[in-house]
């Protein structure tokens, strides 16, 4: 951008200045403006020099803010709780005394509320009625051959919750169970699946 420095009247033009009035000259001489018989000589508007100390000071001020913004997500990230080596195992029970089912044992950390295990069966039309002991849980009937068992109270570390059915091992069937823990938890070394298999002659569980 240019600002006027001096306006020279036509009466003070020096020889040869009249050539500058030619329109063809204007695109070639952006520093010279012609207006109604006068020549305006202009000089660039100057800007004050940039203070290097202010520049460095501004950069130094902004760096901690950027670093804090980048570090914020990492600082706020949560770490999952490791439930350790809890396990679920099948049980054949005792014929005529105790029905087959599953035993869920907490590891060194209590199993949280919301831990579930899904029981599915095959070989029979209905896998019976499940009862809970040794802990607090609900049993939801999803279908004649599937049950969803959900902990409604934390299972203390080292203790075992038992879920047994009225199904008898005198008939052939297979039961499978899979445990799922809530979000925010991990389970290093856990056993999360179990089964019970009856052939009428013998029963095996794992």
C-alpha positions as CSV (number, residue, x, y, z in Angstrom):
1,X,0.0,0.0,0.0
2,X,1.2,3.5,-0.9
3,X,0.5,6.9,0.7
4,X,0.9,10.3,-1.0
5,X,4.1,12.0,-0.3
6,X,3.9,15.2,-2.5
7,X,1.5,16.6,-5.1
8,X,3.4,18.5,-7.9
9,X,1.3,21.0,-9.9
10,X,1.6,20.9,-13.7
11,X,3.4,24.3,-13.6
12,X,6.3,22.7,-11.9
13,X,6.7,19.7,-14.2
14,X,10.1,19.3,-15.6
15,X,10.8,18.6,-19.3
16,X,9.8,15.1,-20.2
17,X,7.3,14.6,-17.4
18,X,4.4,15.1,-19.9
19,X,5.3,11.7,-21.3
20,X,4.2,10.1,-18.1
21,X,0.6,11.2,-18.8
22,X,0.3,8.6,-21.6
23,X,-2.3,6.0,-20.5
24,X,0.1,3.2,-21.7
25,X,2.5,4.2,-18.9
26,X,0.0,3.7,-16.1
27,X,0.1,-0.1,-15.9
28,X,3.9,0.0,-16.0
29,X,4.4,2.5,-13.2
30,X,2.3,1.6,-10.1
31,X,4.3,4.0,-8.0
32,X,3.2,7.0,-10.0
33,X,-0.4,8.2,-10.1
34,X,-1.8,10.8,-12.4
35,X,-4.9,12.9,-11.4
36,X,-6.3,15.9,-13.2
37,X,-3.0,17.3,-14.5
38,X,-1.0,16.6,-11.4
39,X,1.6,14.0,-10.6
40,X,1.4,12.3,-7.3
41,X,4.6,10.8,-6.1
42,X,4.1,8.2,-3.5
43,X,6.2,6.1,-1.1
44,X,5.4,2.8,0.5
45,X,3.7,2.9,3.8
46,X,6.3,1.6,6.3
47,X,5.6,-0.8,9.1
48,X,7.4,-0.9,12.3
49,X,10.1,-3.6,12.7
50,X,9.0,-6.9,14.4
51,X,10.5,-7.1,17.8
52,X,12.2,-10.5,17.9
53,X,11.9,-10.5,21.7
54,X,8.1,-10.0,21.5
55,X,7.9,-12.8,18.9
56,X,9.9,-15.2,21.1
57,X,7.9,-14.2,24.1
58,X,4.6,-14.9,22.3
59,X,5.7,-18.3,21.1
60,X,6.9,-19.2,24.6
61,X,3.6,-18.2,26.1
62,X,1.6,-20.3,23.6
63,X,3.7,-23.5,23.9
64,X,2.5,-24.5,27.5
65,X,-1.1,-24.0,26.4
66,X,-0.7,-26.3,23.4
67,X,1.1,-28.9,25.5
68,X,-1.6,-28.8,28.1
69,X,-4.3,-29.3,25.4
70,X,-2.5,-32.3,24.0
71,X,-1.9,-33.9,27.4
72,X,-5.5,-33.4,28.6
73,X,-7.0,-36.5,26.8
74,X,-4.2,-38.8,28.1
75,X,-4.6,-37.6,31.7
76,X,-8.4,-38.1,31.5
77,X,-8.2,-41.6,30.0
78,X,-9.4,-44.3,32.5
79,X,-7.6,-47.6,33.1
80,X,-9.7,-50.8,33.1
81,X,-9.8,-52.8,36.3
82,X,-8.3,-56.2,36.0
83,X,-10.6,-58.9,37.6
84,X,-7.8,-61.4,37.5
85,X,-8.2,-65.2,37.0
86,X,-11.9,-65.7,37.9
87,X,-13.4,-68.8,36.4
88,X,-16.6,-70.7,35.5
89,X,-16.8,-74.4,35.7
90,X,-19.5,-77.0,34.9
91,X,-20.9,-79.3,37.5
92,X,-22.8,-82.6,37.1
93,X,-24.2,-82.4,40.6
94,X,-25.4,-85.6,42.3
95,X,-28.2,-87.6,40.7
96,X,-31.4,-87.3,42.8
97,X,-29.7,-84.8,45.2
98,X,-28.3,-81.9,43.4
99,X,-28.9,-80.9,39.8
100,X,-26.3,-80.0,37.1
101,X,-25.2,-76.5,36.5
102,X,-22.3,-74.0,36.8
103,X,-20.0,-72.6,39.4
104,X,-18.7,-69.0,39.0
105,X,-15.7,-68.3,41.2
106,X,-14.3,-64.8,41.7
107,X,-10.5,-64.3,41.6
108,X,-8.5,-62.0,43.7
109,X,-10.8,-59.1,42.9
110,X,-14.6,-59.1,43.4
111,X,-16.8,-59.7,40.3
112,X,-18.8,-56.6,39.7
113,X,-22.5,-56.1,39.4
114,X,-23.6,-56.6,35.8
115,X,-21.4,-59.6,35.2
116,X,-23.5,-62.1,33.2
117,X,-23.3,-65.6,32.0
118,X,-25.4,-67.0,29.2
119,X,-26.5,-70.7,29.5
120,X,-27.7,-72.5,26.4
121,X,-28.7,-76.2,26.1
122,X,-29.3,-78.8,23.5
123,X,-30.6,-82.3,23.3
124,X,-33.7,-81.5,25.5
125,X,-36.8,-79.3,24.9
126,X,-36.3,-77.4,28.1
127,X,-33.2,-77.0,30.3
128,X,-35.2,-76.6,33.5
129,X,-35.5,-74.1,36.3
130,X,-32.2,-72.6,37.6
131,X,-31.7,-71.6,41.2
132,X,-28.9,-69.4,42.6
133,X,-26.9,-69.9,45.8
134,X,-23.7,-68.4,47.2
135,X,-24.3,-65.0,45.7
136,X,-27.0,-62.6,44.3
137,X,-28.2,-62.9,40.8
138,X,-31.3,-62.9,38.6
139,X,-32.2,-65.6,36.1
140,X,-33.9,-64.5,32.9
141,X,-35.6,-67.1,30.6
142,X,-34.7,-66.1,27.1
143,X,-36.2,-69.3,25.5
144,X,-36.9,-72.9,26.6
145,X,-33.2,-73.7,26.1
146,X,-31.4,-70.5,27.1
147,X,-31.1,-68.6,30.4
148,X,-29.3,-65.3,31.1
149,X,-27.9,-65.0,34.7
150,X,-26.9,-61.6,35.9
151,X,-25.1,-60.6,39.1
152,X,-27.1,-58.0,41.0
153,X,-24.5,-57.9,43.8
154,X,-20.7,-58.0,43.7
155,X,-19.3,-61.5,44.1
156,X,-16.6,-61.3,46.8
157,X,-13.1,-62.3,45.9
158,X,-12.5,-66.0,46.2
159,X,-16.1,-67.0,46.7
160,X,-18.3,-69.1,44.4
161,X,-21.8,-68.5,43.0
162,X,-23.7,-71.7,42.1
163,X,-26.4,-71.8,39.4
164,X,-28.1,-75.2,39.2
165,X,-31.0,-76.5,37.2
166,X,-33.8,-79.0,37.8
167,X,-32.7,-81.0,34.7
168,X,-31.7,-84.5,35.6
169,X,-28.5,-86.2,34.4
170,X,-30.6,-89.3,33.7
171,X,-31.4,-87.8,30.3
172,X,-29.1,-86.8,27.5
173,X,-28.3,-83.1,27.1
174,X,-25.5,-80.6,26.8
175,X,-25.3,-77.3,28.6
176,X,-22.8,-74.5,27.8
177,X,-22.1,-71.2,29.6
178,X,-20.2,-68.1,28.6
179,X,-19.3,-65.3,31.0
180,X,-19.2,-61.6,29.9
181,X,-17.9,-58.9,32.2
182,X,-19.1,-55.2,32.1
183,X,-17.3,-52.5,30.2
184,X,-14.3,-51.0,32.1
185,X,-13.0,-54.4,33.2
186,X,-10.4,-56.9,31.9
187,X,-9.8,-60.4,33.1
188,X,-6.2,-61.7,32.8
189,X,-6.1,-65.5,32.9
190,X,-9.8,-65.9,33.4
191,X,-11.8,-69.0,32.4
192,X,-14.9,-67.7,30.8
193,X,-16.6,-70.8,29.3
194,X,-17.8,-74.1,30.7
195,X,-19.9,-77.0,29.8
196,X,-21.9,-80.0,31.1
197,X,-22.6,-83.1,29.0
198,X,-24.8,-86.0,30.0
199,X,-25.3,-89.2,28.0
200,X,-27.7,-90.8,30.4
201,X,-25.0,-93.3,31.3
202,X,-22.4,-90.7,32.5
203,X,-22.0,-87.0,32.9
204,X,-18.8,-84.9,32.3
205,X,-18.2,-81.3,33.1
206,X,-15.5,-78.8,32.4
